[in-house]
Amino acid sequence: MTANSTPSHCRFCNNKLKHVFVDVGMSPLSNRFISGDELNKAETFYPLKTWICDQCLLVQLEEFESPAEIFQ
């Protein structure tokens, strides 16, 4: 999924997603561990926009990163 795309279906129940729950703009990964050498380097930013499923009420991000990338 790309940063500008809308997730088409809920990850849990597969219902069509229609509603944004909250959109706070772009943000770096909050739990990524960076080394001292990386402190002055630019970080990748991701959209922090969540969608809510009308059927199961699951709130989900449209963009996500693997745990291996976050906790390397």
C-alpha positions in Angstrom: 0.0 0.0 0.0 1.4 3.4 -0.8 1.4 6.4 1.5 -1.4 8.2 -0.5 -3.7 5.2 -0.9 -6.8 4.4 1.0 -7.0 0.9 2.5 -9.8 -0.7 0.7 -10.9 -3.3 3.3 -10.6 -4.0 7.0 -7.7 -6.2 8.0 -9.9 -8.2 10.4 -13.4 -8.6 8.9 -12.7 -7.5 5.3 -15.5 -4.9 5.4 -15.0 -1.9 3.0 -13.3 1.0 4.9 -15.0 4.4 4.5 -14.2 6.6 7.5 -11.1 8.3 8.8 -10.9 8.0 12.6 -8.0 10.5 13.1 -5.4 12.1 10.8 -2.5 13.8 12.5 -0.2 14.1 9.5 3.2 12.7 8.9 5.3 11.2 11.7 8.5 9.2 12.2 8.3 5.7 13.6 7.8 6.1 17.4 9.5 2.9 18.6 12.4 2.7 16.2 15.7 2.4 18.0 18.4 4.6 16.4 22.1 4.5 17.0 24.3 7.5 18.0 25.6 7.6 14.4 22.0 8.1 13.2 21.1 11.0 15.5 21.8 13.7 12.8 20.4 11.8 9.9 16.9 12.3 8.4 14.3 9.8 9.4 11.6 8.4 7.2 8.1 9.8 7.9 4.9 7.9 7.5 1.3 9.1 7.4 -0.3 8.8 10.8 -3.9 8.4 9.6 -6.2 5.8 11.0 -9.4 4.3 9.6 -12.3 2.8 11.5 -14.3 -0.2 10.3 -18.1 0.3 10.4 -18.6 -3.4 11.1 -16.1 -4.5 13.7 -14.8 -1.1 14.9 -11.2 -2.0 14.4 -9.1 1.2 14.1 -6.2 0.6 11.7 -3.3 2.5 10.0 -3.1 2.8 6.3 0.7 2.6 6.3 2.8 0.3 8.5 6.3 -1.0 8.8 7.5 -4.5 9.8 8.7 -5.1 13.3 12.1 -6.1 11.9 12.5 -2.6 10.4 11.4 -0.8 13.5 13.4 -2.8 16.1 16.6 -3.5 14.1 
